[in-house]
Amino acid sequence: MIRKAEKQDGNQASVLIYDAIYDIAHALTGENDKEKVLKQLDRYFSQERNRVSYHNCLVKIVDNNPIGIIVAYAGKDAHNLDEPIRSHVGEITGKEPVLDPEADITDFYIDTLSVNPRFGGQGFGTDLLQSAIDYANAQGYPTVSLNVEETNVKARKLYERLGFSYKKTITINDHEYHYLVKQI
């Protein structure tokens, strides 16, 4: 079953998000220690408005536990959704954080997709992607986008099989990503 995320999913959600975005999670939290990163991701998840808020997430449930997550939102909202994150990181580091733009403003943007490795290969990632695409379509978005690391050939093949195509290369947290878009 796939459902809207709920605040109480935070512990599992933070681990899934961390597993997917690792070094970006460190940048988004201003923390270097994994446990501190996970605690802050859990706090973000429970908040009402930021990029990884439970409001922007769907979860795949198996045996009453979230084993997969997709984080997605309107590209036009990305800058405002990052405000609480920029504020927190600024307080932690004492520096004005720079968060690289990840989405075009016209797209519905899939920020993060993660499935617990124990449940890999069962189509749960595809199901989560399709749920986000269906949601974007119902909301009237003409395109859905996501980023995939240049070296992640397996994921890129999955996305292309689902109709995503290369648009450009962008840099996020000093790593090169292919920005893929699907017309819906």
VMD Tcl script that builds the backbone (N, CA, C; Angstrom):
set m [mol new atoms 552]
animate dup $m
set s [atomselect $m all]
$s set {name element resname resid chain x y z} {
  {N N MET 1 A 0.837 -1.174 0.000}
  {CA C MET 1 A 0.000 0.000 0.000}
  {C C MET 1 A 0.889 1.247 0.000}
  {N N ILE 2 A 0.495 2.237 -0.782}
  {CA C ILE 2 A 1.157 3.547 -0.772}
  {C C ILE 2 A 0.162 4.541 -0.201}
  {N N ARG 3 A 0.651 5.369 0.724}
  {CA C ARG 3 A -0.212 6.370 1.343}
  {C C ARG 3 A 0.575 7.653 1.586}
  {N N LYS 4 A -0.170 8.701 1.879}
  {CA C LYS 4 A 0.466 9.960 2.295}
  {C C LYS 4 A 1.247 9.687 3.568}
  {N N ALA 5 A 2.387 10.309 3.693}
  {CA C ALA 5 A 3.188 10.150 4.902}
  {C C ALA 5 A 2.490 10.817 6.082}
  {N N GLU 6 A 2.810 10.341 7.263}
  {CA C GLU 6 A 2.295 10.899 8.505}
  {C C GLU 6 A 3.478 11.220 9.411}
  {N N LYS 7 A 3.282 12.157 10.334}
  {CA C LYS 7 A 4.376 12.564 11.214}
  {C C LYS 7 A 5.059 11.382 11.883}
  {N N GLN 8 A 4.281 10.405 12.307}
  {CA C GLN 8 A 4.860 9.276 13.031}
  {C C GLN 8 A 5.741 8.385 12.163}
  {N N ASP 9 A 5.813 8.635 10.863}
  {CA C ASP 9 A 6.701 7.887 9.972}
  {C C ASP 9 A 8.131 8.423 10.016}
  {N N GLY 10 A 8.371 9.468 10.790}
  {CA C GLY 10 A 9.633 10.192 10.760}
  {C C GLY 10 A 10.887 9.370 10.966}
  {N N ASN 11 A 10.890 8.448 11.926}
  {CA C ASN 11 A 12.108 7.662 12.175}
  {C C ASN 11 A 12.519 6.864 10.948}
  {N N GLN 12 A 11.579 6.136 10.370}
  {CA C GLN 12 A 11.900 5.346 9.179}
  {C C GLN 12 A 12.162 6.252 7.982}
  {N N ALA 13 A 11.381 7.322 7.856}
  {CA C ALA 13 A 11.540 8.238 6.722}
  {C C ALA 13 A 12.919 8.879 6.722}
  {N N SER 14 A 13.396 9.294 7.882}
  {CA C SER 14 A 14.702 9.953 7.934}
  {C C SER 14 A 15.815 9.009 7.497}
  {N N VAL 15 A 15.731 7.732 7.860}
  {CA C VAL 15 A 16.737 6.758 7.429}
  {C C VAL 15 A 16.665 6.558 5.913}
  {N N LEU 16 A 15.459 6.433 5.378}
  {CA C LEU 16 A 15.300 6.254 3.941}
  {C C LEU 16 A 15.820 7.464 3.167}
  {N N ILE 17 A 15.502 8.652 3.651}
  {CA C ILE 17 A 15.987 9.869 2.986}
  {C C ILE 17 A 17.504 9.922 3.043}
  {N N TYR 18 A 18.057 9.651 4.215}
  {CA C TYR 18 A 19.517 9.670 4.375}
  {C C TYR 18 A 20.183 8.681 3.421}
  {N N ASP 19 A 19.627 7.485 3.331}
  {CA C ASP 19 A 20.211 6.474 2.445}
  {C C ASP 19 A 20.240 6.939 0.993}
  {N N ALA 20 A 19.263 7.735 0.593}
  {CA C ALA 20 A 19.177 8.187 -0.801}
  {C C ALA 20 A 20.069 9.383 -1.096}
  {N N ILE 21 A 20.184 10.302 -0.133}
  {CA C ILE 21 A 20.865 11.567 -0.459}
  {C C ILE 21 A 22.132 11.813 0.336}
  {N N TYR 22 A 22.516 10.921 1.177}
  {CA C TYR 22 A 23.698 10.920 2.021}
  {C C TYR 22 A 24.377 12.287 2.228}
  {N N ASP 23 A 25.313 12.679 1.346}
  {CA C ASP 23 A 26.070 13.914 1.584}
  {C C ASP 23 A 25.185 15.155 1.482}
  {N N ILE 24 A 24.130 15.084 0.694}
  {CA C ILE 24 A 23.194 16.209 0.619}
  {C C ILE 24 A 22.471 16.350 1.953}
  {N N ALA 25 A 22.198 15.231 2.624}
  {CA C ALA 25 A 21.564 15.282 3.947}
  {C C ALA 25 A 22.458 16.005 4.947}
  {N N HIS 26 A 23.748 15.797 4.846}
  {CA C HIS 26 A 24.688 16.506 5.718}
  {C C HIS 26 A 24.622 18.007 5.437}
  {N N ALA 27 A 24.574 18.377 4.166}
  {CA C ALA 27 A 24.492 19.793 3.801}
  {C C ALA 27 A 23.170 20.408 4.262}
  {N N LEU 28 A 22.068 19.652 4.167}
  {CA C LEU 28 A 20.752 20.173 4.544}
  {C C LEU 28 A 20.570 20.309 6.050}
  {N N THR 29 A 21.381 19.598 6.808}
  {CA C THR 29 A 21.238 19.649 8.269}
  {C C THR 29 A 22.348 20.444 8.939}
  {N N GLY 30 A 23.449 20.659 8.249}
  {CA C GLY 30 A 24.584 21.348 8.854}
  {C C GLY 30 A 25.334 20.468 9.836}
  {N N GLU 31 A 25.082 19.193 9.787}
  {CA C GLU 31 A 25.684 18.237 10.722}
  {C C GLU 31 A 26.611 17.284 9.986}
  {N N ASN 32 A 27.598 16.752 10.713}
  {CA C ASN 32 A 28.514 15.764 10.141}
  {C C ASN 32 A 28.293 14.371 10.706}
  {N N ASP 33 A 27.828 14.288 11.939}
  {CA C ASP 33 A 27.575 13.019 12.599}
  {C C ASP 33 A 26.263 12.422 12.096}
  {N N LYS 34 A 26.289 11.148 11.691}
  {CA C LYS 34 A 25.110 10.508 11.109}
  {C C LYS 34 A 23.903 10.577 12.042}
  {N N GLU 35 A 24.082 10.308 13.319}
  {CA C GLU 35 A 22.947 10.325 14.251}
  {C C GLU 35 A 22.326 11.717 14.349}
  {N N LYS 36 A 23.155 12.756 14.326}
  {CA C LYS 36 A 22.634 14.131 14.361}
  {C C LYS 36 A 21.912 14.465 13.063}
  {N N VAL 37 A 22.441 13.978 11.956}
  {CA C VAL 37 A 21.781 14.195 10.662}
  {C C VAL 37 A 20.400 13.552 10.688}
  {N N LEU 38 A 20.336 12.301 11.161}
  {CA C LEU 38 A 19.056 11.588 11.205}
  {C C LEU 38 A 18.053 12.288 12.122}
  {N N LYS 39 A 18.509 12.783 13.265}
  {CA C LYS 39 A 17.606 13.494 14.180}
  {C C LYS 39 A 17.057 14.758 13.535}
  {N N GLN 40 A 17.919 15.495 12.814}
  {CA C GLN 40 A 17.449 16.717 12.177}
  {C C GLN 40 A 16.533 16.407 11.001}
  {N N LEU 41 A 16.834 15.368 10.239}
  {CA C LEU 41 A 15.930 14.971 9.161}
  {C C LEU 41 A 14.564 14.606 9.728}
  {N N ASP 42 A 14.541 13.930 10.870}
  {CA C ASP 42 A 13.279 13.588 11.534}
  {C C ASP 42 A 12.534 14.861 11.941}
  {N N ARG 43 A 13.260 15.851 12.455}
  {CA C ARG 43 A 12.628 17.134 12.822}
  {C C ARG 43 A 12.057 17.824 11.586}
  {N N TYR 44 A 12.847 17.876 10.523}
  {CA C TYR 44 A 12.350 18.470 9.278}
  {C C TYR 44 A 11.093 17.745 8.808}
  {N N PHE 45 A 11.139 16.423 8.830}
  {CA C PHE 45 A 10.023 15.613 8.363}
  {C C PHE 45 A 8.739 15.967 9.114}
  {N N SER 46 A 8.847 16.218 10.398}
  {CA C SER 46 A 7.678 16.512 11.236}
  {C C SER 46 A 7.161 17.941 11.079}
  {N N GLN 47 A 7.963 18.809 10.480}
  {CA C GLN 47 A 7.542 20.196 10.291}
  {C C GLN 47 A 6.463 20.285 9.219}
  {N N GLU 48 A 5.751 21.399 9.258}
  {CA C GLU 48 A 4.650 21.588 8.315}
  {C C GLU 48 A 5.099 22.007 6.926}
  {N N ARG 49 A 6.233 22.710 6.835}
  {CA C ARG 49 A 6.599 23.229 5.517}
  {C C ARG 49 A 8.110 23.299 5.334}
  {N N ASN 50 A 8.635 22.355 4.592}
  {CA C ASN 50 A 9.995 22.367 4.059}
  {C C ASN 50 A 10.062 21.240 3.031}
  {N N ARG 51 A 11.160 21.124 2.361}
  {CA C ARG 51 A 11.218 20.166 1.251}
  {C C ARG 51 A 10.978 18.726 1.677}
  {N N VAL 52 A 11.431 18.323 2.873}
  {CA C VAL 52 A 11.249 16.937 3.305}
  {C C VAL 52 A 10.148 16.779 4.351}
  {N N SER 53 A 9.268 17.764 4.460}
  {CA C SER 53 A 8.115 17.662 5.347}
  {C C SER 53 A 7.245 16.475 4.927}
  {N N TYR 54 A 6.623 15.869 5.904}
  {CA C TYR 54 A 5.731 14.742 5.614}
  {C C TYR 54 A 4.635 15.122 4.632}
  {N N HIS 55 A 4.316 16.408 4.538}
  {CA C HIS 55 A 3.297 16.861 3.583}
  {C C HIS 55 A 3.718 16.617 2.128}
  {N N ASN 56 A 5.020 16.510 1.880}
  {CA C ASN 56 A 5.537 16.328 0.523}
  {C C ASN 56 A 5.942 14.885 0.240}
  {N N CYS 57 A 5.476 13.951 1.058}
  {CA C CYS 57 A 5.951 12.576 0.961}
  {C C CYS 57 A 4.817 11.561 0.831}
  {N N LEU 58 A 5.121 10.530 0.062}
  {CA C LEU 58 A 4.311 9.314 0.023}
  {C C LEU 58 A 5.196 8.195 0.545}
  {N N VAL 59 A 4.585 7.229 1.229}
  {CA C VAL 59 A 5.357 6.097 1.739}
  {C C VAL 59 A 4.750 4.785 1.266}
  {N N LYS 60 A 5.619 3.826 1.030}
  {CA C LYS 60 A 5.217 2.457 0.724}
  {C C LYS 60 A 5.218 1.701 2.043}
  {N N ILE 61 A 4.089 1.068 2.346}
  {CA C ILE 61 A 3.920 0.356 3.610}
  {C C ILE 61 A 3.923 -1.152 3.366}
  {N N VAL 62 A 4.732 -1.864 4.132}
  {CA C VAL 62 A 4.736 -3.324 4.150}
  {C C VAL 62 A 4.720 -3.738 5.616}
  {N N ASP 63 A 3.785 -4.580 5.978}
  {CA C ASP 63 A 3.633 -5.031 7.371}
  {C C ASP 63 A 3.556 -3.851 8.336}
  {N N ASN 64 A 2.784 -2.843 7.959}
  {CA C ASN 64 A 2.552 -1.638 8.770}
  {C C ASN 64 A 3.780 -0.762 8.982}
  {N N ASN 65 A 4.840 -0.973 8.194}
  {CA C ASN 65 A 6.056 -0.160 8.313}
  {C C ASN 65 A 6.390 0.504 6.990}
  {N N PRO 66 A 6.805 1.780 7.040}
  {CA C PRO 66 A 7.275 2.446 5.821}
  {C C PRO 66 A 8.604 1.840 5.373}
  {N N ILE 67 A 8.615 1.273 4.191}
  {CA C ILE 67 A 9.852 0.681 3.665}
  {C C ILE 67 A 10.333 1.423 2.416}
  {N N GLY 68 A 9.577 2.405 1.988}
  {CA C GLY 68 A 9.957 3.215 0.839}
  {C C GLY 68 A 9.340 4.591 0.964}
  {N N ILE 69 A 9.995 5.575 0.345}
  {CA C ILE 69 A 9.499 6.948 0.412}
  {C C ILE 69 A 9.791 7.667 -0.897}
  {N N ILE 70 A 8.904 8.576 -1.239}
  {CA C ILE 70 A 9.160 9.510 -2.328}
  {C C ILE 70 A 8.820 10.896 -1.806}
  {N N VAL 71 A 9.741 11.829 -2.037}
  {CA C VAL 71 A 9.573 13.221 -1.645}
  {C C VAL 71 A 9.408 14.015 -2.935}
  {N N ALA 72 A 8.311 14.754 -3.059}
  {CA C ALA 72 A 8.044 15.475 -4.308}
  {C C ALA 72 A 7.229 16.726 -4.039}
  {N N TYR 73 A 7.453 17.756 -4.857}
  {CA C TYR 73 A 6.773 19.036 -4.688}
  {C C TYR 73 A 6.914 19.854 -5.972}
  {N N ALA 74 A 6.188 20.944 -6.024}
  {CA C ALA 74 A 6.254 21.828 -7.186}
  {C C ALA 74 A 7.606 22.534 -7.234}
  {N N GLY 75 A 8.233 22.506 -8.386}
  {CA C GLY 75 A 9.520 23.182 -8.543}
  {C C GLY 75 A 9.451 24.657 -8.187}
  {N N LYS 76 A 8.304 25.281 -8.466}
  {CA C LYS 76 A 8.156 26.712 -8.151}
  {C C LYS 76 A 8.174 26.972 -6.655}
  {N N ASP 77 A 7.920 25.951 -5.841}
  {CA C ASP 77 A 7.902 26.101 -4.384}
  {C C ASP 77 A 9.243 25.797 -3.730}
  {N N ALA 78 A 10.189 25.309 -4.480}
  {CA C ALA 78 A 11.444 24.807 -3.911}
  {C C ALA 78 A 12.168 25.849 -3.056}
  {N N HIS 79 A 12.331 27.055 -3.560}
  {CA C HIS 79 A 13.075 28.070 -2.809}
  {C C HIS 79 A 12.416 28.349 -1.464}
  {N N ASN 80 A 11.101 28.525 -1.456}
  {CA C ASN 80 A 10.390 28.789 -0.197}
  {C C ASN 80 A 10.421 27.585 0.737}
  {N N LEU 81 A 10.345 26.381 0.191}
  {CA C LEU 81 A 10.413 25.185 1.025}
  {C C LEU 81 A 11.767 25.038 1.696}
  {N N ASP 82 A 12.790 25.603 1.085}
  {CA C ASP 82 A 14.130 25.517 1.666}
  {C C ASP 82 A 14.408 26.572 2.729}
  {N N GLU 83 A 13.514 27.529 2.914}
  {CA C GLU 83 A 13.765 28.593 3.889}
  {C C GLU 83 A 14.014 28.064 5.302}
  {N N PRO 84 A 13.179 27.157 5.851}
  {CA C PRO 84 A 13.464 26.643 7.193}
  {C C PRO 84 A 14.809 25.899 7.259}
  {N N ILE 85 A 15.182 25.281 6.168}
  {CA C ILE 85 A 16.451 24.553 6.114}
  {C C ILE 85 A 17.607 25.538 6.098}
  {N N ARG 86 A 17.515 26.570 5.254}
  {CA C ARG 86 A 18.569 27.587 5.220}
  {C C ARG 86 A 18.726 28.245 6.594}
  {N N SER 87 A 17.609 28.517 7.236}
  {CA C SER 87 A 17.642 29.144 8.558}
  {C C SER 87 A 18.346 28.241 9.575}
  {N N HIS 88 A 17.976 26.974 9.599}
  {CA C HIS 88 A 18.583 26.037 10.549}
  {C C HIS 88 A 20.086 25.884 10.290}
  {N N VAL 89 A 20.458 25.660 9.038}
  {CA C VAL 89 A 21.872 25.459 8.704}
  {C C VAL 89 A 22.672 26.723 9.041}
  {N N GLY 90 A 22.089 27.893 8.802}
  {CA C GLY 90 A 22.762 29.133 9.167}
  {C C GLY 90 A 23.020 29.235 10.653}
  {N N GLU 91 A 22.047 28.826 11.449}
  {CA C GLU 91 A 22.212 28.840 12.908}
  {C C GLU 91 A 23.292 27.862 13.358}
  {N N ILE 92 A 23.323 26.684 12.762}
  {CA C ILE 92 A 24.284 25.637 13.148}
  {C C ILE 92 A 25.703 26.016 12.737}
  {N N THR 93 A 25.858 26.503 11.518}
  {CA C THR 93 A 27.199 26.730 10.973}
  {C C THR 93 A 27.690 28.163 11.128}
  {N N GLY 94 A 26.767 29.088 11.358}
  {CA C GLY 94 A 27.149 30.493 11.421}
  {C C GLY 94 A 27.423 31.093 10.058}
  {N N LYS 95 A 27.107 30.355 9.007}
  {CA C LYS 95 A 27.338 30.819 7.638}
  {C C LYS 95 A 26.026 30.790 6.868}
  {N N GLU 96 A 25.939 31.636 5.864}
  {CA C GLU 96 A 24.783 31.620 4.964}
  {C C GLU 96 A 24.913 30.395 4.058}
  {N N PRO 97 A 24.012 29.425 4.203}
  {CA C PRO 97 A 24.135 28.216 3.390}
  {C C PRO 97 A 23.766 28.468 1.933}
  {N N VAL 98 A 24.411 27.727 1.071}
  {CA C VAL 98 A 24.094 27.762 -0.350}
  {C C VAL 98 A 23.492 26.410 -0.707}
  {N N LEU 99 A 22.220 26.433 -1.074}
  {CA C LEU 99 A 21.564 25.210 -1.519}
  {C C LEU 99 A 21.383 25.311 -3.029}
  {N N ASP 100 A 21.972 24.383 -3.729}
  {CA C ASP 100 A 21.912 24.408 -5.188}
  {C C ASP 100 A 20.481 24.214 -5.671}
  {N N PRO 101 A 20.051 25.004 -6.664}
  {CA C PRO 101 A 18.725 24.775 -7.252}
  {C C PRO 101 A 18.688 23.398 -7.902}
  {N N GLU 102 A 17.602 22.661 -7.629}
  {CA C GLU 102 A 17.511 21.297 -8.137}
  {C C GLU 102 A 16.408 21.109 -9.164}
  {N N ALA 103 A 15.447 22.040 -9.222}
  {CA C ALA 103 A 14.271 21.825 -10.072}
  {C C ALA 103 A 13.932 23.067 -10.876}
  {N N ASP 104 A 13.447 22.850 -12.087}
  {CA C ASP 104 A 12.892 23.950 -12.870}
  {C C ASP 104 A 11.534 24.315 -12.282}
  {N N ILE 105 A 11.188 25.591 -12.355}
  {CA C ILE 105 A 9.966 26.056 -11.679}
  {C C ILE 105 A 8.684 25.533 -12.313}
  {N N THR 106 A 8.734 25.088 -13.549}
  {CA C THR 106 A 7.517 24.591 -14.205}
  {C C THR 106 A 7.250 23.117 -13.926}
  {N N ASP 107 A 8.218 22.412 -13.353}
  {CA C ASP 107 A 8.106 20.974 -13.147}
  {C C ASP 107 A 7.516 20.625 -11.787}
  {N N PHE 108 A 6.893 19.465 -11.715}
  {CA C PHE 108 A 6.635 18.813 -10.443}
  {C C PHE 108 A 7.886 17.988 -10.210}
  {N N TYR 109 A 8.564 18.237 -9.110}
  {CA C TYR 109 A 9.913 17.712 -8.891}
  {C C TYR 109 A 9.936 16.557 -7.902}
  {N N ILE 110 A 10.516 15.458 -8.325}
  {CA C ILE 110 A 10.744 14.320 -7.440}
  {C C ILE 110 A 12.130 14.501 -6.833}
  {N N ASP 111 A 12.132 14.893 -5.583}
  {CA C ASP 111 A 13.360 15.227 -4.856}
  {C C ASP 111 A 14.112 13.975 -4.431}
  {N N THR 112 A 13.409 13.022 -3.860}
  {CA C THR 112 A 14.055 11.846 -3.281}
  {C C THR 112 A 13.176 10.615 -3.484}
  {N N LEU 113 A 13.806 9.525 -3.843}
  {CA C LEU 113 A 13.147 8.228 -3.930}
  {C C LEU 113 A 14.056 7.231 -3.237}
  {N N SER 114 A 13.491 6.485 -2.291}
  {CA C SER 114 A 14.302 5.524 -1.560}
  {C C SER 114 A 13.451 4.336 -1.129}
  {N N VAL 115 A 14.019 3.158 -1.294}
  {CA C VAL 115 A 13.388 1.923 -0.818}
  {C C VAL 115 A 14.433 1.190 0.021}
  {N N ASN 116 A 14.015 0.698 1.165}
  {CA C ASN 116 A 14.888 -0.093 2.013}
  {C C ASN 116 A 15.506 -1.207 1.167}
  {N N PRO 117 A 16.835 -1.364 1.192}
  {CA C PRO 117 A 17.492 -2.361 0.344}
  {C C PRO 117 A 16.960 -3.785 0.518}
  {N N ARG 118 A 16.452 -4.107 1.691}
  {CA C ARG 118 A 15.888 -5.453 1.905}
  {C C ARG 118 A 14.659 -5.693 1.039}
  {N N PHE 119 A 14.053 -4.620 0.525}
  {CA C PHE 119 A 12.838 -4.738 -0.282}
  {C C PHE 119 A 13.082 -4.347 -1.734}
  {N N GLY 120 A 14.353 -4.240 -2.106}
  {CA C GLY 120 A 14.696 -3.864 -3.470}
  {C C GLY 120 A 14.316 -4.936 -4.473}
  {N N GLY 121 A 14.139 -4.525 -5.716}
  {CA C GLY 121 A 13.858 -5.453 -6.794}
  {C C GLY 121 A 12.432 -5.970 -6.840}
  {N N GLN 122 A 11.550 -5.379 -6.034}
  {CA C GLN 122 A 10.157 -5.839 -5.999}
  {C C GLN 122 A 9.194 -4.859 -6.666}
  {N N GLY 123 A 9.749 -3.811 -7.286}
  {CA C GLY 123 A 8.907 -2.846 -7.988}
  {C C GLY 123 A 8.351 -1.738 -7.117}
  {N N PHE 124 A 8.777 -1.674 -5.855}
  {CA C PHE 124 A 8.232 -0.651 -4.957}
  {C C PHE 124 A 8.667 0.761 -5.361}
  {N N GLY 125 A 9.902 0.903 -5.838}
  {CA C GLY 125 A 10.362 2.206 -6.309}
  {C C GLY 125 A 9.550 2.672 -7.504}
  {N N THR 126 A 9.293 1.768 -8.422}
  {CA C THR 126 A 8.471 2.078 -9.595}
  {C C THR 126 A 7.061 2.479 -9.170}
  {N N ASP 127 A 6.505 1.749 -8.203}
  {CA C ASP 127 A 5.160 2.079 -7.709}
  {C C ASP 127 A 5.122 3.481 -7.093}
  {N N LEU 128 A 6.142 3.815 -6.314}
  {CA C LEU 128 A 6.202 5.156 -5.714}
  {C C LEU 128 A 6.330 6.227 -6.791}
  {N N LEU 129 A 7.184 5.987 -7.774}
  {CA C LEU 129 A 7.331 6.940 -8.881}
  {C C LEU 129 A 6.012 7.144 -9.606}
  {N N GLN 130 A 5.341 6.049 -9.904}
  {CA C GLN 130 A 4.074 6.155 -10.625}
  {C C GLN 130 A 3.039 6.900 -9.804}
  {N N SER 131 A 3.027 6.709 -8.501}
  {CA C SER 131 A 2.093 7.434 -7.633}
  {C C SER 131 A 2.366 8.947 -7.682}
  {N N ALA 132 A 3.632 9.323 -7.683}
  {CA C ALA 132 A 3.976 10.749 -7.762}
  {C C ALA 132 A 3.606 11.319 -9.130}
  {N N ILE 133 A 3.845 10.558 -10.177}
  {CA C ILE 133 A 3.487 11.003 -11.526}
  {C C ILE 133 A 1.975 11.176 -11.635}
  {N N ASP 134 A 1.230 10.218 -11.116}
  {CA C ASP 134 A -0.235 10.303 -11.138}
  {C C ASP 134 A -0.724 11.528 -10.372}
  {N N TYR 135 A -0.117 11.803 -9.229}
  {CA C TYR 135 A -0.488 12.976 -8.435}
  {C C TYR 135 A -0.211 14.257 -9.229}
  {N N ALA 136 A 0.977 14.339 -9.833}
  {CA C ALA 136 A 1.335 15.520 -10.625}
  {C C ALA 136 A 0.362 15.715 -11.775}
  {N N ASN 137 A 0.001 14.648 -12.429}
  {CA C ASN 137 A -0.945 14.712 -13.533}
  {C C ASN 137 A -2.306 15.220 -13.052}
  {N N ALA 138 A -2.775 14.691 -11.931}
  {CA C ALA 138 A -4.066 15.115 -11.380}
  {C C ALA 138 A -4.056 16.588 -10.982}
  {N N GLN 139 A -2.883 17.110 -10.625}
  {CA C GLN 139 A -2.754 18.516 -10.241}
  {C C GLN 139 A -2.533 19.423 -11.459}
  {N N GLY 140 A -2.408 18.841 -12.640}
  {CA C GLY 140 A -2.282 19.629 -13.862}
  {C C GLY 140 A -0.872 20.011 -14.256}
  {N N TYR 141 A 0.125 19.391 -13.683}
  {CA C TYR 141 A 1.507 19.690 -14.084}
  {C C TYR 141 A 1.795 19.059 -15.439}
  {N N PRO 142 A 2.457 19.790 -16.328}
  {CA C PRO 142 A 2.764 19.225 -17.639}
  {C C PRO 142 A 3.994 18.317 -17.627}
  {N N THR 143 A 4.860 18.481 -16.613}
  {CA C THR 143 A 6.107 17.720 -16.562}
  {C C THR 143 A 6.438 17.308 -15.135}
  {N N VAL 144 A 7.131 16.197 -15.056}
  {CA C VAL 144 A 7.697 15.715 -13.794}
  {C C VAL 144 A 9.194 15.583 -14.028}
  {N N SER 145 A 9.980 15.998 -13.040}
  {CA C SER 145 A 11.434 15.912 -13.198}
  {C C SER 145 A 12.069 15.269 -11.979}
  {N N LEU 146 A 13.303 14.831 -12.181}
  {CA C LEU 146 A 14.114 14.282 -11.103}
  {C C LEU 146 A 15.570 14.361 -11.518}
  {N N ASN 147 A 16.441 14.136 -10.564}
  {CA C ASN 147 A 17.873 14.123 -10.821}
  {C C ASN 147 A 18.424 12.748 -10.492}
  {N N VAL 148 A 19.373 12.320 -11.299}
  {CA C VAL 148 A 20.047 11.047 -11.048}
  {C C VAL 148 A 21.545 11.278 -11.219}
  {N N GLU 149 A 22.325 10.762 -10.258}
  {CA C GLU 149 A 23.771 10.911 -10.358}
  {C C GLU 149 A 24.268 10.303 -11.657}
  {N N GLU 150 A 25.231 10.970 -12.265}
  {CA C GLU 150 A 25.765 10.513 -13.556}
  {C C GLU 150 A 26.194 9.051 -13.516}
  {N N THR 151 A 26.708 8.616 -12.385}
  {CA C THR 151 A 27.236 7.257 -12.273}
  {C C THR 151 A 26.170 6.206 -11.954}
  {N N ASN 152 A 24.936 6.623 -11.681}
  {CA C ASN 152 A 23.879 5.687 -11.291}
  {C C ASN 152 A 23.118 5.206 -12.537}
  {N N VAL 153 A 23.772 4.359 -13.300}
  {CA C VAL 153 A 23.240 3.883 -14.580}
  {C C VAL 153 A 21.959 3.064 -14.371}
  {N N LYS 154 A 21.930 2.241 -13.347}
  {CA C LYS 154 A 20.755 1.388 -13.089}
  {C C LYS 154 A 19.505 2.235 -12.859}
  {N N ALA 155 A 19.617 3.263 -12.025}
  {CA C ALA 155 A 18.462 4.127 -11.754}
  {C C ALA 155 A 18.057 4.882 -13.019}
  {N N ARG 156 A 19.032 5.375 -13.753}
  {CA C ARG 156 A 18.696 6.118 -14.973}
  {C C ARG 156 A 17.933 5.235 -15.957}
  {N N LYS 157 A 18.310 3.983 -16.082}
  {CA C LYS 157 A 17.587 3.070 -16.977}
  {C C LYS 157 A 16.145 2.887 -16.524}
  {N N LEU 158 A 15.935 2.781 -15.216}
  {CA C LEU 158 A 14.570 2.680 -14.691}
  {C C LEU 158 A 13.779 3.922 -15.074}
  {N N TYR 159 A 14.344 5.099 -14.845}
  {CA C TYR 159 A 13.635 6.345 -15.131}
  {C C TYR 159 A 13.332 6.474 -16.619}
  {N N GLU 160 A 14.276 6.102 -17.461}
  {CA C GLU 160 A 14.049 6.175 -18.903}
  {C C GLU 160 A 12.965 5.184 -19.332}
  {N N ARG 161 A 12.948 4.021 -18.725}
  {CA C ARG 161 A 11.903 3.032 -19.029}
  {C C ARG 161 A 10.520 3.585 -18.683}
  {N N LEU 162 A 10.465 4.469 -17.691}
  {CA C LEU 162 A 9.204 5.080 -17.278}
  {C C LEU 162 A 8.881 6.353 -18.063}
  {N N GLY 163 A 9.712 6.690 -19.053}
  {CA C GLY 163 A 9.411 7.813 -19.926}
  {C C GLY 163 A 10.164 9.102 -19.631}
  {N N PHE 164 A 11.108 9.075 -18.708}
  {CA C PHE 164 A 11.922 10.257 -18.436}
  {C C PHE 164 A 13.022 10.346 -19.477}
  {N N SER 165 A 13.370 11.580 -19.853}
  {CA C SER 165 A 14.463 11.771 -20.799}
  {C C SER 165 A 15.380 12.892 -20.317}
  {N N TYR 166 A 16.621 12.811 -20.769}
  {CA C TYR 166 A 17.658 13.760 -20.378}
  {C C TYR 166 A 17.323 15.165 -20.855}
  {N N LYS 167 A 17.479 16.158 -19.967}
  {CA C LYS 167 A 17.302 17.553 -20.337}
  {C C LYS 167 A 18.600 18.342 -20.193}
  {N N LYS 168 A 19.329 18.101 -19.087}
  {CA C LYS 168 A 20.554 18.863 -18.840}
  {C C LYS 168 A 21.335 18.201 -17.707}
  {N N THR 169 A 22.535 18.688 -17.494}
  {CA C THR 169 A 23.360 18.258 -16.372}
  {C C THR 169 A 23.425 19.420 -15.384}
  {N N ILE 170 A 23.229 19.102 -14.092}
  {CA C ILE 170 A 23.311 20.132 -13.058}
  {C C ILE 170 A 24.259 19.658 -11.954}
  {N N THR 171 A 24.676 20.586 -11.127}
  {CA C THR 171 A 25.545 20.274 -10.001}
  {C C THR 171 A 24.771 20.476 -8.711}
  {N N ILE 172 A 24.797 19.447 -7.864}
  {CA C ILE 172 A 24.193 19.524 -6.536}
  {C C ILE 172 A 25.250 19.065 -5.544}
  {N N ASN 173 A 25.575 19.944 -4.614}
  {CA C ASN 173 A 26.545 19.609 -3.566}
  {C C ASN 173 A 27.836 19.034 -4.166}
  {N N ASP 174 A 28.319 19.686 -5.195}
  {CA C ASP 174 A 29.578 19.347 -5.865}
  {C C ASP 174 A 29.569 18.010 -6.616}
  {N N HIS 175 A 28.382 17.489 -6.928}
  {CA C HIS 175 A 28.263 16.263 -7.718}
  {C C HIS 175 A 27.437 16.563 -8.969}
  {N N GLU 176 A 27.790 15.902 -10.056}
  {CA C GLU 176 A 27.074 16.081 -11.315}
  {C C GLU 176 A 25.867 15.143 -11.368}
  {N N TYR 177 A 24.734 15.703 -11.767}
  {CA C TYR 177 A 23.492 14.945 -11.896}
  {C C TYR 177 A 22.891 15.183 -13.265}
  {N N HIS 178 A 22.242 14.163 -13.783}
  {CA C HIS 178 A 21.449 14.319 -14.999}
  {C C HIS 178 A 20.037 14.691 -14.585}
  {N N TYR 179 A 19.542 15.789 -15.139}
  {CA C TYR 179 A 18.189 16.271 -14.880}
  {C C TYR 179 A 17.293 15.641 -15.938}
  {N N LEU 180 A 16.399 14.778 -15.493}
  {CA C LEU 180 A 15.512 14.055 -16.395}
  {C C LEU 180 A 14.087 14.559 -16.256}
  {N N VAL 181 A 13.374 14.595 -17.376}
  {CA C VAL 181 A 12.017 15.133 -17.395}
  {C C VAL 181 A 11.082 14.164 -18.112}
  {N N LYS 182 A 9.871 14.079 -17.599}
  {CA C LYS 182 A 8.827 13.266 -18.241}
  {C C LYS 182 A 7.660 14.186 -18.550}
  {N N GLN 183 A 7.214 14.171 -19.792}
  {CA C GLN 183 A 6.008 14.896 -20.191}
  {C C GLN 183 A 4.804 14.071 -19.765}
  {N N ILE 184 A 3.818 14.722 -19.138}
  {CA C ILE 184 A 2.614 13.963 -18.751}
  {C C ILE 184 A 1.366 14.614 -19.313}
}
mol reanalyze $m
mol bondsrecalc $m
mol representation Tube
mol addrep $m
